[in-house]
Amino acid sequence: MKHLPRFLFSAAVLAVSTLGAHPFDGPREALAARLKTDAALRQALLQNARPVTADFDYTRLLDKDTDVLLLGEQHGDPAAKREVNVILKSLAAHNGGCTHLASEFFLSEEQPALDAFSSKQITLEQLEKQLALPGYSSAAAVAVRYGLRPLGLDSSKALENPARAITPQGMRERSRRWGEIIAQIARQDLTSRFILYAGAWHTQLAADSYPTMPAVLAEHGLKTKTAEFANTGERHWRTLLEEGGLAESPVLIAVPPAYVKTVNADFIIYLPAAKPLAGKTREQAEKMMGEKSFNWKHCTEDPDHPLCKIQLEFNRSK
């Protein structure tokens, strides 16, 4: 595909990452306000909050009827990008697990390059040169390593005009396009099961002025679960988990059915900022880097990379 100027893509990411300043973020702001006053809601969420340990099994996000697991991030959150790769590994290795990674961060025009990478016709470095958003290439690398096929969902037209892309009409058009790409594969392959990785505006259960992906996929007969990543910048989640003594480590909140519409997600995955390695853990990492010339970039690409394991275990320990 013909590459667009990089600033257009930067503008697109910036436009959808300024949450709180856009009417699409109304449900999230309403939830933040309610958490301050609704003790029953806080208690229900805390009762269903569990630490994400180093050996945590993400297959609990799926049930036997789930066709698509939606993962919604706040754009630019490196912790979410790393956690997505852990989830990809967990669910792809799962018996009867997922077969495809569909993502906003790959364009449908990039599908030939993604397929060439999947079939080992090109290297990761060659793929990155063909991606509009090479910063998300690690998700493609992990997906392929563990047997998922990466799918491009968005169109270069959306990124040529990022302001229009996040209007109700733009979001509606994108949702319909993404849904048809996934549904077409689902119709052709009845064994297919998808992870959809995108911004949280797309993956949330509902929005006032445009159809989100759970609704669009339901029109195609596909059943979904949605997990939204939260971080320390979202004070309402940190305050809630501080109340339960859980704010310093990653946490999975399985939202009780009675509150799913209120939270606008089936799961919340809270990710605090990565802690700097210290003590013997830091010494171990430095020794490995000195001996093997490891690159920290590898950590984001492979959950089984030794340095990634060290970082995960350190961040997920009390």
Buried (B, 14 or more C-beta within 10 A) or exposed (E): BEEBEEEBBEBBBEBBEEBEEEEBBEBBEEBBEBBEEBEEBBEBBBEBBEBBBBEBEBBEBBEEEBBBBBBBBBBEBEBBBBBBBBBBBBBBEBEEBBBBBBBBBBBBBBBEBBBBBBEEEBEBEEBBEBBBBBBBBBBBBBBBBBBBBBBBBBBBBBBBBBEEBBBBEBBBBBBEBBBEBBBEBBEEEEEBBBBBBBBBBBBBBEBEEBBBBBBBBBEBEBEBBBBBBBBBEBEBBBBBBEBBEBBBBBBBBBBBEEBBEBBBBBBBBBBBEEEEBEEEBEEBBEEBBEEEEBEEEBBBBBBEBBBBBBBBEBBBEE
